[in-house]
């Protein structure tokens, strides 16, 4: 079964959406599901080639403080 994971977008929650997508990608049962990530840029365009999830270190731009 194929799942399209749409994340990013124009909202103020853009970075949180990326983090959520990353956590979903890590937990998917890949023996059953095929995931196709679809990144929405901050200006509203779909961009599969520059997806933060396909980079080697997807979250090096985001610093989290606890």
PDBQT receptor file of N, H, CA, C and O in Angstrom, charges set to zero:
ATOM      1  N   UNK A   1       0.842  -1.156   0.000  1.00  0.00    +0.000 N 
ATOM      2  CA  UNK A   1       0.000   0.000   0.000  1.00  0.00    +0.000 C 
ATOM      3  C   UNK A   1       0.898   1.234   0.000  1.00  0.00    +0.000 C 
ATOM      4  O   UNK A   1       1.900   1.276   0.714  1.00  0.00    +0.000 OA
ATOM      5  N   UNK A   2       0.544   2.223  -0.790  1.00  0.00    +0.000 N 
ATOM      6  H   UNK A   2      -0.270   2.188  -1.370  1.00  0.00    +0.000 HD
ATOM      7  CA  UNK A   2       1.332   3.442  -0.894  1.00  0.00    +0.000 C 
ATOM      8  C   UNK A   2       0.687   4.553  -0.073  1.00  0.00    +0.000 C 
ATOM      9  O   UNK A   2      -0.523   4.768  -0.131  1.00  0.00    +0.000 OA
ATOM     10  N   UNK A   3       1.527   5.257   0.697  1.00  0.00    +0.000 N 
ATOM     11  H   UNK A   3       2.510   5.082   0.744  1.00  0.00    +0.000 HD
ATOM     12  CA  UNK A   3       1.085   6.380   1.516  1.00  0.00    +0.000 C 
ATOM     13  C   UNK A   3       1.804   7.630   1.027  1.00  0.00    +0.000 C 
ATOM     14  O   UNK A   3       3.021   7.612   0.837  1.00  0.00    +0.000 OA
ATOM     15  N   UNK A   4       1.069   8.705   0.825  1.00  0.00    +0.000 N 
ATOM     16  H   UNK A   4       0.081   8.719   0.979  1.00  0.00    +0.000 HD
ATOM     17  CA  UNK A   4       1.665   9.990   0.505  1.00  0.00    +0.000 C 
ATOM     18  C   UNK A   4       1.729  10.798   1.788  1.00  0.00    +0.000 C 
ATOM     19  O   UNK A   4       0.697  11.081   2.396  1.00  0.00    +0.000 OA
ATOM     20  N   UNK A   5       2.926  11.171   2.201  1.00  0.00    +0.000 N 
ATOM     21  H   UNK A   5       3.764  10.941   1.707  1.00  0.00    +0.000 HD
ATOM     22  CA  UNK A   5       3.132  11.954   3.405  1.00  0.00    +0.000 C 
ATOM     23  C   UNK A   5       3.371  13.401   2.990  1.00  0.00    +0.000 C 
ATOM     24  O   UNK A   5       4.450  13.747   2.508  1.00  0.00    +0.000 OA
ATOM     25  N   UNK A   6       2.366  14.237   3.179  1.00  0.00    +0.000 N 
ATOM     26  H   UNK A   6       1.490  13.956   3.570  1.00  0.00    +0.000 HD
ATOM     27  CA  UNK A   6       2.430  15.641   2.778  1.00  0.00    +0.000 C 
ATOM     28  C   UNK A   6       2.830  16.457   4.004  1.00  0.00    +0.000 C 
ATOM     29  O   UNK A   6       2.205  16.352   5.059  1.00  0.00    +0.000 OA
ATOM     30  N   UNK A   7       3.869  17.266   3.860  1.00  0.00    +0.000 N 
ATOM     31  H   UNK A   7       4.377  17.352   3.003  1.00  0.00    +0.000 HD
ATOM     32  CA  UNK A   7       4.375  18.026   5.007  1.00  0.00    +0.000 C 
ATOM     33  C   UNK A   7       5.000  19.332   4.538  1.00  0.00    +0.000 C 
ATOM     34  O   UNK A   7       5.247  19.531   3.348  1.00  0.00    +0.000 OA
ATOM     35  N   UNK A   8       5.254  20.223   5.504  1.00  0.00    +0.000 N 
ATOM     36  H   UNK A   8       5.053  20.062   6.470  1.00  0.00    +0.000 HD
ATOM     37  CA  UNK A   8       5.805  21.544   5.189  1.00  0.00    +0.000 C 
ATOM     38  C   UNK A   8       4.677  22.549   5.138  1.00  0.00    +0.000 C 
ATOM     39  O   UNK A   8       3.847  22.595   6.046  1.00  0.00    +0.000 OA
ATOM     40  N   UNK A   9       4.634  23.344   4.103  1.00  0.00    +0.000 N 
ATOM     41  H   UNK A   9       5.308  23.306   3.365  1.00  0.00    +0.000 HD
ATOM     42  CA  UNK A   9       3.526  24.274   3.890  1.00  0.00    +0.000 C 
ATOM     43  C   UNK A   9       3.835  25.711   4.278  1.00  0.00    +0.000 C 
ATOM     44  O   UNK A   9       4.929  26.035   4.740  1.00  0.00    +0.000 OA
ATOM     45  N   UNK A  10       2.840  26.557   4.075  1.00  0.00    +0.000 N 
ATOM     46  H   UNK A  10       1.952  26.294   3.700  1.00  0.00    +0.000 HD
ATOM     47  CA  UNK A  10       2.995  27.990   4.251  1.00  0.00    +0.000 C 
ATOM     48  C   UNK A  10       2.800  28.462   5.687  1.00  0.00    +0.000 C 
ATOM     49  O   UNK A  10       3.096  29.617   5.991  1.00  0.00    +0.000 OA
ATOM     50  N   UNK A  11       2.327  27.630   6.551  1.00  0.00    +0.000 N 
ATOM     51  H   UNK A  11       2.086  26.691   6.304  1.00  0.00    +0.000 HD
ATOM     52  CA  UNK A  11       1.967  28.073   7.898  1.00  0.00    +0.000 C 
ATOM     53  C   UNK A  11       3.178  28.310   8.784  1.00  0.00    +0.000 C 
ATOM     54  O   UNK A  11       4.306  27.970   8.425  1.00  0.00    +0.000 OA
ATOM     55  N   UNK A  12       2.928  28.894   9.937  1.00  0.00    +0.000 N 
ATOM     56  H   UNK A  12       2.012  29.170  10.228  1.00  0.00    +0.000 HD
ATOM     57  CA  UNK A  12       3.979  29.113  10.929  1.00  0.00    +0.000 C 
ATOM     58  C   UNK A  12       4.483  27.787  11.496  1.00  0.00    +0.000 C 
ATOM     59  O   UNK A  12       5.548  27.749  12.111  1.00  0.00    +0.000 OA
ATOM     60  N   UNK A  13       3.744  26.716  11.301  1.00  0.00    +0.000 N 
ATOM     61  H   UNK A  13       2.879  26.747  10.801  1.00  0.00    +0.000 HD
ATOM     62  CA  UNK A  13       4.108  25.388  11.805  1.00  0.00    +0.000 C 
ATOM     63  C   UNK A  13       4.940  24.585  10.806  1.00  0.00    +0.000 C 
ATOM     64  O   UNK A  13       5.043  23.365  10.931  1.00  0.00    +0.000 OA
ATOM     65  N   UNK A  14       5.529  25.249   9.825  1.00  0.00    +0.000 N 
ATOM     66  H   UNK A  14       5.445  26.241   9.724  1.00  0.00    +0.000 HD
ATOM     67  CA  UNK A  14       6.296  24.593   8.766  1.00  0.00    +0.000 C 
ATOM     68  C   UNK A  14       7.375  23.658   9.338  1.00  0.00    +0.000 C 
ATOM     69  O   UNK A  14       7.442  22.487   8.964  1.00  0.00    +0.000 OA
ATOM     70  N   UNK A  15       8.209  24.171  10.233  1.00  0.00    +0.000 N 
ATOM     71  H   UNK A  15       8.154  25.123  10.537  1.00  0.00    +0.000 HD
ATOM     72  CA  UNK A  15       9.310  23.368  10.777  1.00  0.00    +0.000 C 
ATOM     73  C   UNK A  15       8.803  22.213  11.631  1.00  0.00    +0.000 C 
ATOM     74  O   UNK A  15       9.382  21.127  11.607  1.00  0.00    +0.000 OA
ATOM     75  N   UNK A  16       7.740  22.431  12.377  1.00  0.00    +0.000 N 
ATOM     76  H   UNK A  16       7.270  23.313  12.397  1.00  0.00    +0.000 HD
ATOM     77  CA  UNK A  16       7.154  21.367  13.190  1.00  0.00    +0.000 C 
ATOM     78  C   UNK A  16       6.597  20.269  12.289  1.00  0.00    +0.000 C 
ATOM     79  O   UNK A  16       6.688  19.087  12.621  1.00  0.00    +0.000 OA
ATOM     80  N   UNK A  17       6.029  20.650  11.163  1.00  0.00    +0.000 N 
ATOM     81  H   UNK A  17       5.955  21.610  10.894  1.00  0.00    +0.000 HD
ATOM     82  CA  UNK A  17       5.515  19.679  10.200  1.00  0.00    +0.000 C 
ATOM     83  C   UNK A  17       6.637  18.788   9.672  1.00  0.00    +0.000 C 
ATOM     84  O   UNK A  17       6.435  17.590   9.476  1.00  0.00    +0.000 OA
ATOM     85  N   UNK A  18       7.809  19.359   9.443  1.00  0.00    +0.000 N 
ATOM     86  H   UNK A  18       7.974  20.332   9.602  1.00  0.00    +0.000 HD
ATOM     87  CA  UNK A  18       8.962  18.579   8.978  1.00  0.00    +0.000 C 
ATOM     88  C   UNK A  18       9.394  17.584  10.054  1.00  0.00    +0.000 C 
ATOM     89  O   UNK A  18       9.660  16.419   9.757  1.00  0.00    +0.000 OA
ATOM     90  N   UNK A  19       9.463  18.043  11.294  1.00  0.00    +0.000 N 
ATOM     91  H   UNK A  19       9.248  18.989  11.535  1.00  0.00    +0.000 HD
ATOM     92  CA  UNK A  19       9.833  17.143  12.390  1.00  0.00    +0.000 C 
ATOM     93  C   UNK A  19       8.833  16.007  12.553  1.00  0.00    +0.000 C 
ATOM     94  O   UNK A  19       9.221  14.863  12.789  1.00  0.00    +0.000 OA
ATOM     95  N   UNK A  20       7.562  16.319  12.427  1.00  0.00    +0.000 N 
ATOM     96  H   UNK A  20       7.247  17.249  12.235  1.00  0.00    +0.000 HD
ATOM     97  CA  UNK A  20       6.525  15.294  12.541  1.00  0.00    +0.000 C 
ATOM     98  C   UNK A  20       6.639  14.284  11.406  1.00  0.00    +0.000 C 
ATOM     99  O   UNK A  20       6.524  13.079  11.632  1.00  0.00    +0.000 OA
ATOM    100  N   UNK A  21       6.864  14.766  10.195  1.00  0.00    +0.000 N 
ATOM    101  H   UNK A  21       6.957  15.745  10.012  1.00  0.00    +0.000 HD
ATOM    102  CA  UNK A  21       7.025  13.868   9.048  1.00  0.00    +0.000 C 
ATOM    103  C   UNK A  21       8.225  12.947   9.250  1.00  0.00    +0.000 C 
ATOM    104  O   UNK A  21       8.167  11.760   8.929  1.00  0.00    +0.000 OA
ATOM    105  N   UNK A  22       9.310  13.503   9.782  1.00  0.00    +0.000 N 
ATOM    106  H   UNK A  22       9.357  14.467  10.043  1.00  0.00    +0.000 HD
ATOM    107  CA  UNK A  22      10.500  12.699  10.028  1.00  0.00    +0.000 C 
ATOM    108  C   UNK A  22      10.214  11.584  11.039  1.00  0.00    +0.000 C 
ATOM    109  O   UNK A  22      10.658  10.449  10.863  1.00  0.00    +0.000 OA
ATOM    110  N   UNK A  23       9.471  11.915  12.094  1.00  0.00    +0.000 N 
ATOM    111  H   UNK A  23       9.110  12.837  12.237  1.00  0.00    +0.000 HD
ATOM    112  CA  UNK A  23       9.160  10.890  13.101  1.00  0.00    +0.000 C 
ATOM    113  C   UNK A  23       8.232   9.818  12.523  1.00  0.00    +0.000 C 
ATOM    114  O   UNK A  23       8.326   8.652  12.907  1.00  0.00    +0.000 OA
ATOM    115  N   UNK A  24       7.351  10.193  11.617  1.00  0.00    +0.000 N 
ATOM    116  H   UNK A  24       7.275  11.140  11.305  1.00  0.00    +0.000 HD
ATOM    117  CA  UNK A  24       6.469   9.218  10.959  1.00  0.00    +0.000 C 
ATOM    118  C   UNK A  24       7.287   8.302  10.053  1.00  0.00    +0.000 C 
ATOM    119  O   UNK A  24       7.105   7.084  10.065  1.00  0.00    +0.000 OA
ATOM    120  N   UNK A  25       8.192   8.894   9.266  1.00  0.00    +0.000 N 
ATOM    121  H   UNK A  25       8.340   9.883   9.257  1.00  0.00    +0.000 HD
ATOM    122  CA  UNK A  25       9.039   8.123   8.347  1.00  0.00    +0.000 C 
ATOM    123  C   UNK A  25       9.837   7.062   9.108  1.00  0.00    +0.000 C 
ATOM    124  O   UNK A  25      10.005   5.945   8.620  1.00  0.00    +0.000 OA
ATOM    125  N   UNK A  26      10.323   7.403  10.287  1.00  0.00    +0.000 N 
ATOM    126  H   UNK A  26      10.187   8.311  10.684  1.00  0.00    +0.000 HD
ATOM    127  CA  UNK A  26      11.125   6.464  11.067  1.00  0.00    +0.000 C 
ATOM    128  C   UNK A  26      10.308   5.290  11.593  1.00  0.00    +0.000 C 
ATOM    129  O   UNK A  26      10.873   4.226  11.846  1.00  0.00    +0.000 OA
ATOM    130  N   UNK A  27       8.999   5.448  11.764  1.00  0.00    +0.000 N 
ATOM    131  H   UNK A  27       8.540   6.312  11.558  1.00  0.00    +0.000 HD
ATOM    132  CA  UNK A  27       8.179   4.431  12.418  1.00  0.00    +0.000 C 
ATOM    133  C   UNK A  27       7.304   3.606  11.475  1.00  0.00    +0.000 C 
ATOM    134  O   UNK A  27       6.602   2.703  11.930  1.00  0.00    +0.000 OA
ATOM    135  N   UNK A  28       7.327   3.888  10.202  1.00  0.00    +0.000 N 
ATOM    136  H   UNK A  28       7.897   4.621   9.831  1.00  0.00    +0.000 HD
ATOM    137  CA  UNK A  28       6.468   3.183   9.242  1.00  0.00    +0.000 C 
ATOM    138  C   UNK A  28       6.898   1.723   9.111  1.00  0.00    +0.000 C 
ATOM    139  O   UNK A  28       8.089   1.412   9.114  1.00  0.00    +0.000 OA
ATOM    140  N   UNK A  29       5.942   0.863   9.000  1.00  0.00    +0.000 N 
ATOM    141  H   UNK A  29       4.974   1.116   8.997  1.00  0.00    +0.000 HD
ATOM    142  CA  UNK A  29       6.175  -0.568   8.768  1.00  0.00    +0.000 C 
ATOM    143  C   UNK A  29       6.392  -0.769   7.258  1.00  0.00    +0.000 C 
ATOM    144  O   UNK A  29       5.436  -0.941   6.502  1.00  0.00    +0.000 OA
ATOM    145  N   UNK A  30       7.669  -0.744   6.833  1.00  0.00    +0.000 N 
ATOM    146  H   UNK A  30       8.446  -0.604   7.447  1.00  0.00    +0.000 HD
ATOM    147  CA  UNK A  30       7.997  -0.728   5.411  1.00  0.00    +0.000 C 
ATOM    148  C   UNK A  30       7.777  -2.063   4.711  1.00  0.00    +0.000 C 
ATOM    149  O   UNK A  30       7.824  -2.121   3.483  1.00  0.00    +0.000 OA
ATOM    150  N   UNK A  31       7.539  -3.127   5.453  1.00  0.00    +0.000 N 
ATOM    151  H   UNK A  31       7.500  -3.080   6.451  1.00  0.00    +0.000 HD
ATOM    152  CA  UNK A  31       7.210  -4.396   4.803  1.00  0.00    +0.000 C 
ATOM    153  C   UNK A  31       5.817  -4.341   4.182  1.00  0.00    +0.000 C 
ATOM    154  O   UNK A  31       5.491  -5.132   3.297  1.00  0.00    +0.000 OA
ATOM    155  N   UNK A  32       5.008  -3.409   4.649  1.00  0.00    +0.000 N 
ATOM    156  H   UNK A  32       5.272  -2.766   5.368  1.00  0.00    +0.000 HD
ATOM    157  CA  UNK A  32       3.631  -3.310   4.163  1.00  0.00    +0.000 C 
ATOM    158  C   UNK A  32       3.360  -1.998   3.425  1.00  0.00    +0.000 C 
ATOM    159  O   UNK A  32       2.589  -1.976   2.465  1.00  0.00    +0.000 OA
ATOM    160  N   UNK A  33       3.989  -0.907   3.866  1.00  0.00    +0.000 N 
ATOM    161  H   UNK A  33       4.616  -0.925   4.646  1.00  0.00    +0.000 HD
ATOM    162  CA  UNK A  33       3.706   0.412   3.293  1.00  0.00    +0.000 C 
ATOM    163  C   UNK A  33       4.874   0.947   2.490  1.00  0.00    +0.000 C 
ATOM    164  O   UNK A  33       6.034   0.726   2.835  1.00  0.00    +0.000 OA
ATOM    165  N   UNK A  34       4.562   1.646   1.426  1.00  0.00    +0.000 N 
ATOM    166  H   UNK A  34       3.619   1.826   1.145  1.00  0.00    +0.000 HD
ATOM    167  CA  UNK A  34       5.543   2.405   0.652  1.00  0.00    +0.000 C 
ATOM    168  C   UNK A  34       5.201   3.879   0.861  1.00  0.00    +0.000 C 
ATOM    169  O   UNK A  34       4.072   4.301   0.610  1.00  0.00    +0.000 OA
ATOM    170  N   UNK A  35       6.171   4.654   1.316  1.00  0.00    +0.000 N 
ATOM    171  H   UNK A  35       7.088   4.311   1.520  1.00  0.00    +0.000 HD
ATOM    172  CA  UNK A  35       5.916   6.059   1.640  1.00  0.00    +0.000 C 
ATOM    173  C   UNK A  35       6.489   6.958   0.556  1.00  0.00    +0.000 C 
ATOM    174  O   UNK A  35       7.655   6.830   0.183  1.00  0.00    +0.000 OA
ATOM    175  N   UNK A  36       5.666   7.867   0.055  1.00  0.00    +0.000 N 
ATOM    176  H   UNK A  36       4.719   7.971   0.359  1.00  0.00    +0.000 HD
ATOM    177  CA  UNK A  36       6.088   8.867  -0.917  1.00  0.00    +0.000 C 
ATOM    178  C   UNK A  36       5.977  10.236  -0.244  1.00  0.00    +0.000 C 
ATOM    179  O   UNK A  36       4.881  10.787  -0.142  1.00  0.00    +0.000 OA
ATOM    180  N   UNK A  37       7.122  10.798   0.225  1.00  0.00    +0.000 N 
ATOM    181  H   UNK A  37       8.012  10.351   0.142  1.00  0.00    +0.000 HD
ATOM    182  CA  UNK A  37       7.057  12.104   0.873  1.00  0.00    +0.000 C 
ATOM    183  C   UNK A  37       6.818  13.214  -0.145  1.00  0.00    +0.000 C 
ATOM    184  O   UNK A  37       7.427  13.230  -1.215  1.00  0.00    +0.000 OA
ATOM    185  N   UNK A  38       5.933  14.134   0.193  1.00  0.00    +0.000 N 
ATOM    186  H   UNK A  38       5.438  14.122   1.061  1.00  0.00    +0.000 HD
ATOM    187  CA  UNK A  38       5.627  15.280  -0.661  1.00  0.00    +0.000 C 
ATOM    188  C   UNK A  38       5.850  16.537   0.173  1.00  0.00    +0.000 C 
ATOM    189  O   UNK A  38       5.081  16.829   1.089  1.00  0.00    +0.000 OA
ATOM    190  N   UNK A  39       6.897  17.271  -0.148  1.00  0.00    +0.000 N 
ATOM    191  H   UNK A  39       7.522  17.035  -0.892  1.00  0.00    +0.000 HD
ATOM    192  CA  UNK A  39       7.261  18.476   0.593  1.00  0.00    +0.000 C 
ATOM    193  C   UNK A  39       6.597  19.696  -0.033  1.00  0.00    +0.000 C 
ATOM    194  O   UNK A  39       6.647  19.892  -1.247  1.00  0.00    +0.000 OA
ATOM    195  N   UNK A  40       5.974  20.515   0.817  1.00  0.00    +0.000 N 
ATOM    196  H   UNK A  40       5.933  20.356   1.803  1.00  0.00    +0.000 HD
ATOM    197  CA  UNK A  40       5.389  21.777   0.378  1.00  0.00    +0.000 C 
ATOM    198  C   UNK A  40       6.306  22.887   0.901  1.00  0.00    +0.000 C 
ATOM    199  O   UNK A  40       6.506  23.012   2.109  1.00  0.00    +0.000 OA
ATOM    200  N   UNK A  41       6.857  23.684  -0.004  1.00  0.00    +0.000 N 
ATOM    201  H   UNK A  41       6.694  23.582  -0.986  1.00  0.00    +0.000 HD
ATOM    202  CA  UNK A  41       7.771  24.751   0.383  1.00  0.00    +0.000 C 
ATOM    203  C   UNK A  41       7.030  25.856   1.122  1.00  0.00    +0.000 C 
ATOM    204  O   UNK A  41       5.800  25.869   1.161  1.00  0.00    +0.000 OA
ATOM    205  N   UNK A  42       7.776  26.775   1.703  1.00  0.00    +0.000 N 
ATOM    206  H   UNK A  42       8.776  26.764   1.671  1.00  0.00    +0.000 HD
ATOM    207  CA  UNK A  42       7.171  27.890   2.443  1.00  0.00    +0.000 C 
ATOM    208  C   UNK A  42       6.324  28.791   1.557  1.00  0.00    +0.000 C 
ATOM    209  O   UNK A  42       5.441  29.491   2.052  1.00  0.00    +0.000 OA
ATOM    210  N   UNK A  43       6.582  28.781   0.250  1.00  0.00    +0.000 N 
ATOM    211  H   UNK A  43       7.299  28.213  -0.152  1.00  0.00    +0.000 HD
ATOM    212  CA  UNK A  43       5.748  29.592  -0.635  1.00  0.00    +0.000 C 
ATOM    213  C   UNK A  43       4.645  28.762  -1.312  1.00  0.00    +0.000 C 
ATOM    214  O   UNK A  43       3.995  29.246  -2.238  1.00  0.00    +0.000 OA
ATOM    215  N   UNK A  44       4.431  27.522  -0.860  1.00  0.00    +0.000 N 
ATOM    216  H   UNK A  44       4.959  27.129  -0.107  1.00  0.00    +0.000 HD
ATOM    217  CA  UNK A  44       3.288  26.728  -1.304  1.00  0.00    +0.000 C 
ATOM    218  C   UNK A  44       3.512  25.806  -2.487  1.00  0.00    +0.000 C 
ATOM    219  O   UNK A  44       2.554  25.223  -2.996  1.00  0.00    +0.000 OA
ATOM    220  N   UNK A  45       4.744  25.658  -2.936  1.00  0.00    +0.000 N 
ATOM    221  H   UNK A  45       5.521  26.132  -2.523  1.00  0.00    +0.000 HD
ATOM    222  CA  UNK A  45       5.008  24.770  -4.075  1.00  0.00    +0.000 C 
ATOM    223  C   UNK A  45       5.399  23.377  -3.605  1.00  0.00    +0.000 C 
ATOM    224  O   UNK A  45       6.054  23.225  -2.575  1.00  0.00    +0.000 OA
ATOM    225  N   UNK A  46       4.991  22.355  -4.368  1.00  0.00    +0.000 N 
ATOM    226  H   UNK A  46       4.459  22.479  -5.205  1.00  0.00    +0.000 HD
ATOM    227  CA  UNK A  46       5.436  20.985  -4.098  1.00  0.00    +0.000 C 
ATOM    228  C   UNK A  46       6.827  20.820  -4.692  1.00  0.00    +0.000 C 
ATOM    229  O   UNK A  46       7.079  21.228  -5.826  1.00  0.00    +0.000 OA
ATOM    230  N   UNK A  47       7.730  20.218  -3.920  1.00  0.00    +0.000 N 
ATOM    231  H   UNK A  47       7.526  19.886  -2.999  1.00  0.00    +0.000 HD
ATOM    232  CA  UNK A  47       9.103  20.050  -4.385  1.00  0.00    +0.000 C 
ATOM    233  C   UNK A  47       9.656  18.735  -3.841  1.00  0.00    +0.000 C 
ATOM    234  O   UNK A  47      10.043  18.658  -2.675  1.00  0.00    +0.000 OA
ATOM    235  N   UNK A  48       9.692  17.706  -4.680  1.00  0.00    +0.000 N 
ATOM    236  H   UNK A  48       9.378  17.769  -5.627  1.00  0.00    +0.000 HD
ATOM    237  CA  UNK A  48      10.204  16.400  -4.262  1.00  0.00    +0.000 C 
ATOM    238  C   UNK A  48      11.723  16.349  -4.276  1.00  0.00    +0.000 C 
ATOM    239  O   UNK A  48      12.313  15.569  -3.529  1.00  0.00    +0.000 OA
ATOM    240  N   UNK A  49      12.363  17.148  -5.096  1.00  0.00    +0.000 N 
ATOM    241  H   UNK A  49      11.883  17.782  -5.704  1.00  0.00    +0.000 HD
ATOM    242  CA  UNK A  49      13.821  17.073  -5.231  1.00  0.00    +0.000 C 
ATOM    243  C   UNK A  49      14.553  17.701  -4.059  1.00  0.00    +0.000 C 
ATOM    244  O   UNK A  49      15.634  17.233  -3.701  1.00  0.00    +0.000 OA
ATOM    245  N   UNK A  50      14.008  18.740  -3.453  1.00  0.00    +0.000 N 
ATOM    246  H   UNK A  50      13.130  19.120  -3.744  1.00  0.00    +0.000 HD
ATOM    247  CA  UNK A  50      14.699  19.427  -2.356  1.00  0.00    +0.000 C 
ATOM    248  C   UNK A  50      14.030  19.142  -1.013  1.00  0.00    +0.000 C 
ATOM    249  O   UNK A  50      14.037  19.995  -0.125  1.00  0.00    +0.000 OA
ATOM    250  N   UNK A  51      13.479  18.004  -0.865  1.00  0.00    +0.000 N 
ATOM    251  H   UNK A  51      13.474  17.311  -1.587  1.00  0.00    +0.000 HD
ATOM    252  CA  UNK A  51      12.790  17.626   0.367  1.00  0.00    +0.000 C 
ATOM    253  C   UNK A  51      13.759  17.500   1.533  1.00  0.00    +0.000 C 
ATOM    254  O   UNK A  51      14.785  16.832   1.405  1.00  0.00    +0.000 OA
ATOM    255  N   UNK A  52      13.456  18.129   2.672  1.00  0.00    +0.000 N 
ATOM    256  H   UNK A  52      12.622  18.671   2.776  1.00  0.00    +0.000 HD
ATOM    257  CA  UNK A  52      14.320  17.967   3.850  1.00  0.00    +0.000 C 
ATOM    258  C   UNK A  52      14.445  16.515   4.306  1.00  0.00    +0.000 C 
ATOM    259  O   UNK A  52      15.440  16.157   4.936  1.00  0.00    +0.000 OA
ATOM    260  N   UNK A  53      13.464  15.678   4.003  1.00  0.00    +0.000 N 
ATOM    261  H   UNK A  53      12.655  15.969   3.492  1.00  0.00    +0.000 HD
ATOM    262  CA  UNK A  53      13.528  14.279   4.426  1.00  0.00    +0.000 C 
ATOM    263  C   UNK A  53      14.483  13.457   3.578  1.00  0.00    +0.000 C 
ATOM    264  O   UNK A  53      14.877  12.367   3.992  1.00  0.00    +0.000 OA
ATOM    265  N   UNK A  54      14.867  13.941   2.411  1.00  0.00    +0.000 N 
ATOM    266  H   UNK A  54      14.547  14.827   2.074  1.00  0.00    +0.000 HD
ATOM    267  CA  UNK A  54      15.746  13.166   1.540  1.00  0.00    +0.000 C 
ATOM    268  C   UNK A  54      17.198  13.581   1.669  1.00  0.00    +0.000 C 
ATOM    269  O   UNK A  54      18.067  12.986   1.030  1.00  0.00    +0.000 OA
ATOM    270  N   UNK A  55      17.482  14.596   2.487  1.00  0.00    +0.000 N 
ATOM    271  H   UNK A  55      16.776  15.078   3.006  1.00  0.00    +0.000 HD
ATOM    272  CA  UNK A  55      18.867  15.001   2.715  1.00  0.00    +0.000 C 
ATOM    273  C   UNK A  55      19.521  14.062   3.710  1.00  0.00    +0.000 C 
ATOM    274  O   UNK A  55      18.843  13.373   4.472  1.00  0.00    +0.000 OA
ATOM    275  N   UNK A  56      20.837  14.044   3.696  1.00  0.00    +0.000 N 
ATOM    276  H   UNK A  56      21.388  14.604   3.078  1.00  0.00    +0.000 HD
ATOM    277  CA  UNK A  56      21.556  13.167   4.608  1.00  0.00    +0.000 C 
ATOM    278  C   UNK A  56      21.311  13.553   6.065  1.00  0.00    +0.000 C 
ATOM    279  O   UNK A  56      21.089  12.678   6.902  1.00  0.00    +0.000 OA
ATOM    280  N   UNK A  57      21.346  14.832   6.378  1.00  0.00    +0.000 N 
ATOM    281  H   UNK A  57      21.526  15.543   5.698  1.00  0.00    +0.000 HD
ATOM    282  CA  UNK A  57      21.050  15.329   7.722  1.00  0.00    +0.000 C 
ATOM    283  C   UNK A  57      19.889  16.306   7.604  1.00  0.00    +0.000 C 
ATOM    284  O   UNK A  57      20.109  17.507   7.445  1.00  0.00    +0.000 OA
ATOM    285  N   UNK A  58      18.654  15.808   7.679  1.00  0.00    +0.000 N 
ATOM    286  H   UNK A  58      18.476  14.832   7.808  1.00  0.00    +0.000 HD
ATOM    287  CA  UNK A  58      17.506  16.644   7.345  1.00  0.00    +0.000 C 
ATOM    288  C   UNK A  58      17.249  17.802   8.286  1.00  0.00    +0.000 C 
ATOM    289  O   UNK A  58      16.578  18.755   7.890  1.00  0.00    +0.000 OA
ATOM    290  N   UNK A  59      17.745  17.771   9.508  1.00  0.00    +0.000 N 
ATOM    291  H   UNK A  59      18.290  16.997   9.830  1.00  0.00    +0.000 HD
ATOM    292  CA  UNK A  59      17.360  18.811  10.449  1.00  0.00    +0.000 C 
ATOM    293  C   UNK A  59      18.538  19.607  10.969  1.00  0.00    +0.000 C 
ATOM    294  O   UNK A  59      18.476  20.145  12.075  1.00  0.00    +0.000 OA
ATOM    295  N   UNK A  60      19.613  19.696  10.197  1.00  0.00    +0.000 N 
ATOM    296  H   UNK A  60      19.664  19.260   9.299  1.00  0.00    +0.000 HD
ATOM    297  CA  UNK A  60      20.745  20.472  10.664  1.00  0.00    +0.000 C 
ATOM    298  C   UNK A  60      20.431  21.968  10.708  1.00  0.00    +0.000 C 
ATOM    299  O   UNK A  60      21.190  22.722  11.316  1.00  0.00    +0.000 OA
ATOM    300  N   UNK A  61      19.355  22.418  10.095  1.00  0.00    +0.000 N 
ATOM    301  H   UNK A  61      18.738  21.805   9.601  1.00  0.00    +0.000 HD
ATOM    302  CA  UNK A  61      18.976  23.827  10.106  1.00  0.00    +0.000 C 
ATOM    303  C   UNK A  61      18.134  24.186  11.329  1.00  0.00    +0.000 C 
ATOM    304  O   UNK A  61      17.910  25.366  11.599  1.00  0.00    +0.000 OA
ATOM    305  N   UNK A  62      17.671  23.190  12.063  1.00  0.00    +0.000 N 
ATOM    306  H   UNK A  62      17.853  22.231  11.844  1.00  0.00    +0.000 HD
ATOM    307  CA  UNK A  62      16.731  23.426  13.153  1.00  0.00    +0.000 C 
ATOM    308  C   UNK A  62      17.366  23.028  14.475  1.00  0.00    +0.000 C 
ATOM    309  O   UNK A  62      17.721  21.866  14.674  1.00  0.00    +0.000 OA
ATOM    310  N   UNK A  63      17.506  23.978  15.368  1.00  0.00    +0.000 N 
ATOM    311  H   UNK A  63      17.217  24.922  15.207  1.00  0.00    +0.000 HD
ATOM    312  CA  UNK A  63      18.091  23.710  16.678  1.00  0.00    +0.000 C 
ATOM    313  C   UNK A  63      16.963  23.621  17.703  1.00  0.00    +0.000 C 
ATOM    314  O   UNK A  63      16.129  24.520  17.809  1.00  0.00    +0.000 OA
ATOM    315  N   UNK A  64      16.955  22.546  18.439  1.00  0.00    +0.000 N 
ATOM    316  H   UNK A  64      17.633  21.816  18.353  1.00  0.00    +0.000 HD
ATOM    317  CA  UNK A  64      15.932  22.356  19.472  1.00  0.00    +0.000 C 
ATOM    318  C   UNK A  64      16.577  22.550  20.831  1.00  0.00    +0.000 C 
ATOM    319  O   UNK A  64      17.655  22.020  21.100  1.00  0.00    +0.000 OA
ATOM    320  N   UNK A  65      15.924  23.297  21.668  1.00  0.00    +0.000 N 
ATOM    321  H   UNK A  65      15.048  23.728  21.449  1.00  0.00    +0.000 HD
ATOM    322  CA  UNK A  65      16.405  23.529  23.031  1.00  0.00    +0.000 C 
ATOM    323  C   UNK A  65      15.419  22.940  24.016  1.00  0.00    +0.000 C 
ATOM    324  O   UNK A  65      14.216  23.188  23.925  1.00  0.00    +0.000 OA
ATOM    325  N   UNK A  66      15.919  22.168  24.949  1.00  0.00    +0.000 N 
ATOM    326  H   UNK A  66      16.896  21.966  25.024  1.00  0.00    +0.000 HD
ATOM    327  CA  UNK A  66      15.055  21.529  25.956  1.00  0.00    +0.000 C 
ATOM    328  C   UNK A  66      15.277  22.203  27.291  1.00  0.00    +0.000 C 
ATOM    329  O   UNK A  66      14.654  21.828  28.284  1.00  0.00    +0.000 OA
TER     330      UNK A  66
